[in-house]
């Protein structure tokens, strides 16, 4: 019986080392394992500049119109708006050496331009080709066509059942210790995959005619892993934010637009 107890206790120690090693941080604070892992996740979400192939060539003056989000996902629409997408597009188009008319400078005129464009009113659009719009030939619009969670998987472990069985079989003090040790073991893991697709359109500012279009799509994975044993626990998350995915989609779209200079 003692040999069985020691074997179970050794197994518990091995489980402890497994549970608290690997991707689960075991120390906290600045410079600790938890801090380092959190910073790695944050680094993945930081802005990553793109070198556009034709950035050395000056592009035309453009206006970015707020697009449409055609996703029915409440999670997505709560975090991403058409203005977010247009803001990212203005930043990237400027980096690609396009002259971008700031929407904030256009004020109420922008609403009138959007209305004229959506109605396909050529006469109204021609009336805007004065003043700030005199050198503007192109409108650019970016729409989200897809934003959905397409896959989800998870698994977990609860040591209560196994602990009770071992405690009953072993019995006595050794059984109680084994039961407590094994029953304290917990593990859970969850992963989800999103697909987000963005369409860009380039339109003639005078006629609203669509002259070019394209589509880019990215996969986003989120996940969480949690583990605990004998009162010690740890967890780790992998997360690329929706804003980050949108920004990288916009960068891919602008890279394609940049090649059309």
TIZA-739228 format. One line per 3 residues: number of its first residue (from 1); their letters; for each residue x, y, z of N, C-alpha, C. Coordinates in nm, 3 decimals. Layout:
<atoms>
NUM> A> X/Y/Z/X/Y/Z/X/Y/Z  ...
</atoms>
This chain:
<atoms>
1> XXX> 0.082/-0.121/0.000/0.000/0.000/0.000/0.085/0.126/0.000  0.194/0.124/0.078/0.283/0.240/0.081/0.342/0.266/-0.057  0.380/0.155/-0.123/0.438/0.171/-0.256/0.338/0.236/-0.351
4> XXX> 0.211/0.196/-0.339/0.109/0.257/-0.423/0.092/0.404/-0.390  0.096/0.436/-0.260/0.084/0.576/-0.219/0.198/0.660/-0.277  0.321/0.610/-0.263/0.435/0.684/-0.315/0.429/0.698/-0.467
7> XXX> 0.379/0.592/-0.531/0.366/0.599/-0.677/0.267/0.708/-0.717  0.153/0.711/-0.645/0.052/0.812/-0.675/0.102/0.952/-0.642  0.174/0.964/-0.530/0.227/1.095/-0.493/0.329/1.144/-0.596
10> XXX> 0.413/1.051/-0.645/0.512/1.088/-0.747/0.442/1.130/-0.875  0.334/1.055/-0.909/0.257/1.092/-1.027/0.197/1.231/-1.013  0.151/1.263/-0.893/0.094/1.397/-0.868/0.198/1.505/-0.889
13> XXX> 0.321/1.479/-0.841/0.428/1.577/-0.858/0.462/1.596/-1.006  0.460/1.485/-1.080/0.486/1.495/-1.224/0.376/1.578/-1.291  0.250/1.549/-1.251/0.139/1.627/-1.306/0.152/1.774/-1.273
16> XXX> 0.197/1.802/-1.152/0.215/1.941/-1.109/0.313/2.012/-1.199  0.426/1.947/-1.228/0.527/2.010/-1.312/0.476/2.030/-1.454  0.396/1.933/-1.503/0.341/1.945/-1.638/0.239/2.057/-1.645
19> XXX> 0.150/2.061/-1.543/0.045/2.162/-1.541/0.101/2.303/-1.537  0.208/2.321/-1.464/0.259/2.457/-1.442/0.378/2.490/-1.530  0.402/2.412/-1.632/0.512/2.441/-1.724/0.454/2.475/-1.860
22> XXX> 0.540/2.493/-1.956/0.495/2.521/-2.092/0.444/2.662/-2.107  0.324/2.672/-2.166/0.273/2.805/-2.200/0.209/2.876/-2.083  0.188/2.811/-1.972/0.122/2.876/-1.859/0.226/2.944/-1.772
25> XXX> 0.216/3.075/-1.754/0.314/3.147/-1.673/0.305/3.110/-1.527  0.422/3.102/-1.461/0.424/3.065/-1.319/0.475/3.179/-1.232  0.509/3.290/-1.289/0.550/3.406/-1.209/0.487/3.530/-1.267
28> XXX> 0.470/3.631/-1.181/0.404/3.753/-1.224/0.493/3.872/-1.196  0.442/3.991/-1.237/0.518/4.112/-1.214/0.606/4.145/-1.334  0.661/4.263/-1.331/0.744/4.310/-1.440/0.862/4.216/-1.462
31> XXX> 0.876/4.169/-1.584/0.986/4.079/-1.617/0.958/3.934/-1.589  0.848/3.901/-1.518/0.815/3.763/-1.488/0.759/3.692/-1.610  0.739/3.561/-1.596/0.690/3.483/-1.709/0.554/3.530/-1.757
34> XXX> 0.464/3.563/-1.661/0.331/3.611/-1.699/0.342/3.744/-1.774  0.428/3.832/-1.725/0.448/3.961/-1.790/0.503/3.944/-1.930  0.599/3.853/-1.945/0.659/3.831/-2.077/0.556/3.778/-2.176
37> XXX> 0.473/3.685/-2.130/0.374/3.629/-2.220/0.270/3.733/-2.258  0.226/3.812/-2.161/0.129/3.917/-2.190/0.186/4.017/-2.290  0.315/4.048/-2.276/0.377/4.142/-2.369/0.391/4.083/-2.509
40> XXX> 0.413/3.952/-2.518/0.420/3.889/-2.650/0.286/3.900/-2.721  0.177/3.879/-2.646/0.044/3.892/-2.705/0.020/4.036/-2.749  0.062/4.132/-2.665/0.045/4.273/-2.699/0.126/4.310/-2.822
43> XXX> 0.247/4.254/-2.834/0.332/4.282/-2.951/0.265/4.235/-3.080  0.195/4.122/-3.071/0.126/4.070/-3.190/0.018/4.165/-3.239  -0.036/4.246/-3.146/-0.145/4.338/-3.182/-0.097/4.478/-3.213
46> XXX> 0.032/4.504/-3.198/0.085/4.637/-3.226/0.081/4.667/-3.376  0.078/4.795/-3.407/0.077/4.836/-3.548/0.205/4.791/-3.617  0.188/4.728/-3.732/0.303/4.681/-3.810/0.300/4.750/-3.945
49> XXX> 0.393/4.844/-3.968/0.392/4.920/-4.094/0.422/4.831/-4.213  0.370/4.872/-4.327/0.390/4.800/-4.453/0.465/4.891/-4.550  0.558/4.835/-4.624/0.628/4.910/-4.728/0.554/4.887/-4.860
52> XXX> 0.491/4.992/-4.911/0.414/4.980/-5.034/0.507/4.994/-5.155  0.483/4.908/-5.253/0.574/4.897/-5.368/0.592/5.028/-5.443  0.484/5.105/-5.457/0.491/5.229/-5.534/0.481/5.354/-5.448
55> XXX> 0.524/5.342/-5.323/0.515/5.456/-5.232/0.600/5.574/-5.279  0.703/5.548/-5.359/0.787/5.656/-5.411/0.720/5.735/-5.521  0.608/5.684/-5.571/0.535/5.752/-5.677/0.411/5.817/-5.618
58> XXX> 0.394/5.946/-5.644/0.281/6.019/-5.586/0.151/5.973/-5.649  0.054/5.944/-5.565/-0.075/5.899/-5.613/-0.174/6.013/-5.625  -0.291/5.987/-5.681/-0.393/6.091/-5.699/-0.460/6.128/-5.567
61> XXX> -0.539/6.232/-5.572/-0.619/6.272/-5.457/-0.743/6.183/-5.448  -0.768/6.132/-5.329/-0.881/6.040/-5.310/-0.962/6.079/-5.188  -1.084/6.033/-5.185/-1.170/6.046/-5.068/-1.214/5.906/-5.027
64> XXX> -1.200/5.874/-4.900/-1.244/5.745/-4.849/-1.385/5.761/-4.794  -1.478/5.690/-4.854/-1.616/5.692/-4.806/-1.637/5.579/-4.705  -1.705/5.606/-4.595/-1.735/5.497/-4.500/-1.812/5.385/-4.570
67> XXX> -1.767/5.262/-4.550/-1.830/5.149/-4.617/-1.942/5.087/-4.537  -1.979/4.967/-4.576/-2.086/4.893/-4.509/-2.029/4.770/-4.440  -2.089/4.734/-4.328/-2.055/4.610/-4.258/-2.175/4.517/-4.273
70> XXX> -2.156/4.410/-4.348/-2.267/4.321/-4.380/-2.268/4.196/-4.293  -2.195/4.202/-4.183/-2.194/4.091/-4.089/-2.306/4.108/-3.988  -2.368/3.997/-3.950/-2.474/4.002/-3.850/-2.421/3.969/-3.710
73> XXX> -2.289/3.953/-3.699/-2.230/3.918/-3.570/-2.230/4.040/-3.477  -2.301/4.027/-3.364/-2.305/4.138/-3.269/-2.168/4.165/-3.209  -2.089/4.059/-3.189/-1.954/4.075/-3.135/-1.871/4.164/-3.226
76> XXX> -1.884/4.144/-3.357/-1.806/4.221/-3.453/-1.856/4.365/-3.463  -1.986/4.383/-3.479/-2.039/4.518/-3.500/-2.029/4.606/-3.376  -2.016/4.544/-3.258/-1.996/4.624/-3.137/-1.854/4.681/-3.129
79> XXX> -1.760/4.615/-3.195/-1.620/4.654/-3.183/-1.564/4.725/-3.306  -1.628/4.706/-3.421/-1.578/4.765/-3.545/-1.690/4.845/-3.610  -1.658/4.967/-3.654/-1.755/5.053/-3.722/-1.700/5.093/-3.858
82> XXX> -1.786/5.138/-3.949/-1.737/5.186/-4.079/-1.633/5.297/-4.067  -1.647/5.381/-3.964/-1.549/5.488/-3.946/-1.412/5.433/-3.906  -1.410/5.325/-3.826/-1.282/5.260/-3.793/-1.210/5.219/-3.920
85> XXX> -1.284/5.154/-4.009/-1.225/5.103/-4.133/-1.176/5.219/-4.219  -1.258/5.323/-4.231/-1.218/5.440/-4.312/-1.096/5.509/-4.252  -1.087/5.517/-4.121/-0.970/5.578/-4.056/-0.843/5.501/-4.091
88> XXX> -0.849/5.368/-4.078/-0.733/5.287/-4.114/-0.695/5.306/-4.260  -0.797/5.314/-4.348/-0.771/5.330/-4.491/-0.702/5.463/-4.519  -0.745/5.569/-4.452/-0.681/5.700/-4.473/-0.535/5.697/-4.431
91> XXX> -0.506/5.632/-4.320/-0.368/5.622/-4.272/-0.282/5.548/-4.374  -0.331/5.433/-4.420/-0.251/5.349/-4.510/-0.238/5.412/-4.649  -0.342/5.475/-4.698/-0.333/5.541/-4.828/-0.234/5.657/-4.823
94> XXX> -0.232/5.729/-4.711/-0.133/5.836/-4.695/0.008/5.779/-4.692  0.026/5.664/-4.623/0.157/5.600/-4.620/0.200/5.553/-4.758  0.101/5.522/-4.844/0.131/5.478/-4.980/0.146/5.595/-5.076
97> XXX> 0.145/5.717/-5.020/0.170/5.840/-5.095/0.053/5.879/-5.185  -0.068/5.851/-5.138/-0.187/5.910/-5.199/-0.218/6.038/-5.123  -0.277/6.133/-5.193/-0.324/6.253/-5.125/-0.467/6.227/-5.081
100> XXX> -0.488/6.224/-4.950/-0.619/6.188/-4.895/-0.687/6.313/-4.838  -0.808/6.339/-4.885/-0.887/6.447/-4.827/-0.949/6.398/-4.697  -0.915/6.462/-4.587/-0.963/6.419/-4.456/-1.115/6.437/-4.446
103> XXX> -1.182/6.334/-4.401/-1.327/6.342/-4.387/-1.368/6.447/-4.285  -1.286/6.464/-4.181/-1.319/6.563/-4.078/-1.316/6.705/-4.133  -1.234/6.727/-4.236/-1.226/6.861/-4.297/-1.343/6.887/-4.392
106> XXX> -1.406/6.780/-4.439/-1.514/6.796/-4.536/-1.646/6.829/-4.469  -1.658/6.790/-4.341/-1.778/6.824/-4.265/-1.904/6.770/-4.328  -2.013/6.852/-4.327/-2.143/6.806/-4.379/-2.139/6.769/-4.527
109> XXX> -2.040/6.823/-4.601/-2.031/6.792/-4.744/-2.017/6.642/-4.768  -1.949/6.575/-4.676/-1.926/6.431/-4.694/-2.059/6.356/-4.699  -2.152/6.394/-4.613/-2.283/6.329/-4.613/-2.354/6.349/-4.747
112> XXX> -2.339/6.470/-4.801/-2.402/6.498/-4.930/-2.337/6.418/-5.042  -2.205/6.403/-5.033/-2.134/6.323/-5.133/-2.179/6.177/-5.124  -2.187/6.124/-5.002/-2.232/5.986/-4.984/-2.372/5.966/-5.040
115> XXX> -2.460/6.062/-5.014/-2.598/6.052/-5.062/-2.601/6.053/-5.214  -2.525/6.145/-5.273/-2.522/6.155/-5.419/-2.464/6.029/-5.481  -2.362/5.976/-5.417/-2.300/5.853/-5.468/-2.395/5.735/-5.459
118> XXX> -2.460/5.718/-5.344/-2.551/5.605/-5.324/-2.672/5.613/-5.417  -2.712/5.736/-5.452/-2.825/5.753/-5.543/-2.781/5.745/-5.689  -2.648/5.747/-5.711/-2.598/5.743/-5.848/-2.629/5.870/-5.924
121> XXX> -2.635/5.983/-5.852/-2.670/6.110/-5.914/-2.545/6.175/-5.975  -2.530/6.160/-6.106/-2.413/6.215/-6.175/-2.411/6.367/-6.168  -2.526/6.430/-6.184/-2.532/6.577/-6.181/-2.489/6.630/-6.045
124> XXX> -2.535/6.563/-5.938/-2.498/6.608/-5.803/-2.349/6.591/-5.781  -2.293/6.482/-5.828/-2.149/6.460/-5.810/-2.068/6.565/-5.885  -2.112/6.602/-6.002/-2.039/6.703/-6.079/-2.039/6.837/-6.008
127> XXX> -2.145/6.865/-5.932/-2.152/6.992/-5.860/-2.047/7.000/-5.749  -2.002/6.885/-5.703/-1.901/6.885/-5.596/-1.759/6.900/-5.651  -1.744/6.896/-5.782/-1.610/6.906/-5.839/-1.564/7.051/-5.841
130> XXX> -1.577/7.115/-5.727/-1.534/7.253/-5.709/-1.464/7.264/-5.575  -1.384/7.365/-5.558/-1.318/7.387/-5.430/-1.233/7.267/-5.390  -1.260/7.212/-5.273/-1.183/7.100/-5.220/-1.191/6.977/-5.309
133> XXX> -1.300/6.969/-5.388/-1.321/6.850/-5.470/-1.268/6.865/-5.612  -1.211/6.981/-5.644/-1.173/7.008/-5.782/-1.069/6.909/-5.834  -0.979/6.863/-5.748/-0.874/6.772/-5.793/-0.903/6.627/-5.758
136> XXX> -1.023/6.602/-5.709/-1.057/6.467/-5.665/-1.121/6.391/-5.781  -1.059/6.279/-5.815/-1.113/6.199/-5.923/-1.166/6.065/-5.875  -1.119/6.022/-5.755/-1.152/5.887/-5.712/-1.212/5.883/-5.572
139> XXX> -1.314/5.800/-5.558/-1.365/5.762/-5.427/-1.318/5.619/-5.399  -1.287/5.592/-5.274/-1.251/5.456/-5.234/-1.343/5.416/-5.119  -1.398/5.298/-5.129/-1.491/5.249/-5.028/-1.453/5.107/-4.990
142> XXX> -1.454/5.077/-4.860/-1.419/4.944/-4.811/-1.536/4.887/-4.730  -1.580/4.769/-4.769/-1.695/4.704/-4.705/-1.651/4.572/-4.642  -1.707/4.541/-4.527/-1.687/4.409/-4.467/-1.799/4.318/-4.517
145> XXX> -1.762/4.216/-4.593/-1.861/4.123/-4.647/-1.879/4.000/-4.560  -1.776/3.968/-4.482/-1.781/3.847/-4.401/-1.711/3.871/-4.269  -1.772/3.831/-4.160/-1.710/3.835/-4.027/-1.786/3.736/-3.941
148> XXX> -1.734/3.614/-3.935/-1.807/3.510/-3.866/-1.711/3.409/-3.803  -1.756/3.354/-3.692/-1.682/3.248/-3.627/-1.717/3.117/-3.698  -1.616/3.055/-3.762/-1.644/2.939/-3.846/-1.609/2.807/-3.779
151> XXX> -1.533/2.811/-3.672/-1.495/2.686/-3.605/-1.467/2.713/-3.458  -1.501/2.615/-3.375/-1.475/2.626/-3.232/-1.450/2.486/-3.177  -1.352/2.475/-3.089/-1.321/2.346/-3.028/-1.274/2.370/-2.884
154> XXX> -1.300/2.271/-2.800/-1.257/2.283/-2.661/-1.245/2.147/-2.596  -1.167/2.141/-2.490/-1.155/2.018/-2.414/-1.118/2.054/-2.270  -1.143/1.961/-2.179/-1.114/1.989/-2.039/-1.092/1.862/-1.959
157> XXX> -1.042/1.881/-1.839/-1.017/1.769/-1.748/-1.053/1.811/-1.607  -1.126/1.724/-1.535/-1.163/1.747/-1.397/-1.124/1.622/-1.319  -1.037/1.639/-1.219/-0.983/1.524/-1.148/-1.071/1.468/-1.039
160> XXX> -1.191/1.523/-1.017/-1.276/1.479/-0.906/-1.309/1.330/-0.912  -1.353/1.284/-1.030/-1.395/1.144/-1.042/-1.278/1.048/-1.018  -1.165/1.075/-1.082/-1.049/0.988/-1.066/-0.998/0.993/-0.922
163> XXX> -0.998/1.112/-0.862/-0.953/1.127/-0.723/-1.038/1.044/-0.628  -1.169/1.046/-0.648/-1.259/0.968/-0.561/-1.233/0.819/-0.574  -1.213/0.774/-0.698/-1.187/0.631/-0.721/-1.057/0.587/-0.653
166> XXX> -0.951/0.665/-0.675/-0.821/0.631/-0.616/-0.829/0.635/-0.464  -0.898/0.738/-0.410/-0.910/0.749/-0.265/-0.983/0.631/-0.205  -1.087/0.583/-0.275/-1.163/0.467/-0.227/-1.080/0.339/-0.233
169> XXX> -1.007/0.321/-0.342/-0.927/0.199/-0.360/-0.812/0.193/-0.259  -0.742/0.304/-0.242/-0.625/0.307/-0.154/-0.669/0.305/-0.008  -0.766/0.392/0.028/-0.814/0.398/0.165/-0.716/0.463/0.261
172> XXX> -0.764/0.495/0.381/-0.679/0.552/0.485/-0.624/0.688/0.449  -0.517/0.725/0.523/-0.454/0.856/0.504/-0.400/0.871/0.363  -0.336/0.765/0.314/-0.280/0.771/0.178/-0.390/0.796/0.076
175> XXX> -0.507/0.734/0.095/-0.618/0.753/0.004/-0.671/0.894/0.007  -0.681/0.952/0.129/-0.731/1.090/0.140/-0.638/1.189/0.072  -0.505/1.168/0.092/-0.406/1.258/0.030/-0.413/1.246/-0.122
178> XXX> -0.421/1.121/-0.170/-0.429/1.100/-0.315/-0.557/1.161/-0.372  -0.669/1.144/-0.300/-0.796/1.199/-0.344/-0.787/1.351/-0.355  -0.733/1.415/-0.250/-0.721/1.561/-0.250/-0.632/1.610/-0.364
181> XXX> -0.519/1.540/-0.382/-0.423/1.583/-0.485/-0.483/1.572/-0.625  -0.536/1.454/-0.656/-0.587/1.431/-0.792/-0.714/1.512/-0.817  -0.799/1.524/-0.714/-0.924/1.599/-0.731/-0.901/1.747/-0.755
184> XXX> -0.785/1.798/-0.714/-0.757/1.941/-0.733/-0.716/1.974/-0.877  -0.691/1.871/-0.958/-0.644/1.894/-1.094/-0.758/1.944/-1.183  -0.734/2.052/-1.253/-0.829/2.108/-1.348/-0.753/2.153/-1.472
187> XXX> -0.813/2.134/-1.587/-0.754/2.183/-1.711/-0.865/2.210/-1.811  -0.852/2.319/-1.883/-0.950/2.350/-1.988/-0.879/2.424/-2.101  -0.927/2.403/-2.220/-0.867/2.466/-2.337/-0.978/2.494/-2.439
190> XXX> -0.976/2.613/-2.498/-1.076/2.650/-2.596/-1.009/2.728/-2.709  -1.049/2.700/-2.831/-0.997/2.773/-2.947/-1.111/2.802/-3.042  -1.108/2.919/-3.103/-1.210/2.958/-3.200/-1.141/3.025/-3.319
193> XXX> -1.197/3.005/-3.437/-1.140/3.063/-3.559/-1.246/3.150/-3.627  -1.207/3.273/-3.658/-1.292/3.367/-3.731/-1.239/3.384/-3.872  -1.329/3.410/-3.965/-1.293/3.454/-4.100/-1.350/3.593/-4.122
196> XXX> -1.264/3.685/-4.163/-1.308/3.823/-4.188/-1.267/3.860/-4.330  -1.363/3.903/-4.410/-1.336/3.938/-4.549/-1.372/4.082/-4.579  -1.286/4.150/-4.654/-1.304/4.292/-4.687/-1.299/4.312/-4.837
199> XXX> -1.394/4.388/-4.888/-1.396/4.425/-5.031/-1.364/4.573/-5.044  -1.278/4.606/-5.140/-1.253/4.748/-5.168/-1.305/4.780/-5.308  -1.351/4.904/-5.322/-1.400/4.951/-5.451/-1.340/5.088/-5.480
202> XXX> -1.301/5.109/-5.605/-1.255/5.239/-5.651/-1.358/5.290/-5.751  -1.410/5.411/-5.725/-1.515/5.467/-5.811/-1.473/5.601/-5.867  -1.522/5.629/-5.987/-1.501/5.759/-6.050/-1.584/5.863/-5.974
205> XXX> -1.519/5.969/-5.930/-1.586/6.070/-5.848/-1.690/6.150/-5.925  -1.683/6.148/-6.058/-1.779/6.226/-6.137/-1.902/6.146/-6.174  -1.884/6.016/-6.195/-1.995/5.935/-6.247/-2.042/5.827/-6.150
208> XXX> -1.969/5.803/-6.043/-1.992/5.695/-5.946/-1.969/5.557/-6.007  -1.913/5.554/-6.129/-1.885/5.426/-6.195/-1.773/5.352/-6.121  -1.794/5.224/-6.099/-1.692/5.142/-6.034/-1.587/5.104/-6.137
211> XXX> -1.462/5.141/-6.109/-1.355/5.114/-6.205/-1.264/5.001/-6.161  -1.268/4.965/-6.033/-1.184/4.855/-5.986/-1.240/4.803/-5.854  -1.222/4.675/-5.831/-1.265/4.615/-5.706/-1.176/4.496/-5.673
214> XXX> -1.175/4.459/-5.547/-1.094/4.346/-5.504/-1.141/4.297/-5.368  -1.092/4.182/-5.329/-1.137/4.121/-5.203/-1.017/4.058/-5.133  -1.008/4.078/-5.001/-0.903/4.016/-4.919/-0.970/3.953/-4.797
217> XXX> -0.909/3.845/-4.750/-0.969/3.772/-4.639/-0.860/3.725/-4.544  -0.889/3.727/-4.415/-0.792/3.682/-4.316/-0.861/3.591/-4.213  -0.778/3.503/-4.157/-0.825/3.415/-4.051/-0.773/3.466/-3.918
220> XXX> -0.860/3.467/-3.817/-0.822/3.511/-3.684/-0.851/3.399/-3.585  -0.752/3.364/-3.505/-0.771/3.258/-3.406/-0.761/3.315/-3.265  -0.853/3.276/-3.182/-0.848/3.314/-3.041/-0.847/3.186/-2.958
223> XXX> -0.785/3.192/-2.843/-0.778/3.073/-2.760/-0.746/3.105/-2.616  -0.780/3.014/-2.529/-0.751/3.029/-2.387/-0.724/2.893/-2.327  -0.621/2.886/-2.241/-0.586/2.762/-2.174/-0.569/2.792/-2.025
226> XXX> -0.634/2.711/-1.942/-0.626/2.729/-1.796/-0.597/2.595/-1.730  -0.514/2.600/-1.624/-0.475/2.479/-1.553/-0.461/2.508/-1.404  -0.488/2.407/-1.321/-0.474/2.423/-1.176/-0.445/2.288/-1.113
229> XXX> -0.366/2.293/-1.004/-0.336/2.173/-0.926/-0.290/2.214/-0.788  -0.348/2.152/-0.684/-0.310/2.179/-0.545/-0.312/2.328/-0.511  -0.414/2.396/-0.559/-0.429/2.537/-0.525/-0.348/2.631/-0.611
232> XXX> -0.260/2.580/-0.697/-0.181/2.664/-0.786/-0.244/2.661/-0.924  -0.252/2.777/-0.988/-0.320/2.783/-1.118/-0.248/2.878/-1.211  -0.281/2.865/-1.335/-0.226/2.955/-1.436/-0.316/2.955/-1.558
235> XXX> -0.309/3.059/-1.636/-0.386/3.064/-1.760/-0.311/3.146/-1.863  -0.342/3.120/-1.987/-0.279/3.194/-2.097/-0.382/3.213/-2.207  -0.378/3.327/-2.273/-0.471/3.357/-2.381/-0.395/3.398/-2.505
238> XXX> -0.450/3.360/-2.619/-0.396/3.404/-2.747/-0.506/3.481/-2.816  -0.480/3.607/-2.844/-0.586/3.690/-2.897/-0.530/3.796/-2.992  -0.580/3.796/-3.115/-0.556/3.906/-3.207/-0.687/3.982/-3.217
241> XXX> -0.687/4.110/-3.184/-0.812/4.184/-3.176/-0.872/4.204/-3.314  -1.002/4.228/-3.317/-1.071/4.253/-3.444/-1.017/4.378/-3.512  -0.985/4.480/-3.434/-0.927/4.602/-3.492/-0.796/4.571/-3.564
244> XXX> -0.714/4.484/-3.505/-0.588/4.447/-3.567/-0.611/4.373/-3.698  -0.707/4.281/-3.699/-0.738/4.208/-3.822/-0.786/4.304/-3.931  -0.873/4.399/-3.894/-0.924/4.496/-3.991/-0.809/4.579/-4.047
247> XXX> -0.721/4.624/-3.960/-0.609/4.706/-4.005/-0.522/4.631/-4.106  -0.497/4.504/-4.080/-0.413/4.426/-4.171/-0.485/4.394/-4.302  -0.617/4.378/-4.295/-0.694/4.363/-4.418/-0.687/4.490/-4.502
250> XXX> -0.699/4.605/-4.435/-0.691/4.733/-4.505/-0.553/4.749/-4.569  -0.449/4.708/-4.498/-0.314/4.717/-4.555/-0.302/4.633/-4.682  -0.360/4.513/-4.681/-0.355/4.429/-4.801/-0.432/4.493/-4.916
253> XXX> -0.548/4.552/-4.883/-0.628/4.618/-4.987/-0.553/4.738/-5.044  -0.492/4.819/-4.959/-0.418/4.936/-5.006/-0.297/4.894/-5.089  -0.234/4.783/-5.053/-0.120/4.733/-5.133/-0.165/4.702/-5.275
256> XXX> -0.287/4.647/-5.290/-0.338/4.618/-5.424/-0.375/4.747/-5.497  -0.433/4.843/-5.424/-0.466/4.971/-5.484/-0.339/5.044/-5.527  -0.237/5.035/-5.445/-0.109/5.102/-5.474/-0.048/5.051/-5.605
259> XXX> -0.069/4.925/-5.637/-0.013/4.868/-5.760/-0.084/4.921/-5.884  -0.202/4.986/-5.864/-0.280/5.036/-5.978/-0.249/5.181/-6.010  -0.151/5.240/-5.941/-0.119/5.380/-5.970/-0.084/5.401/-6.116
</atoms>
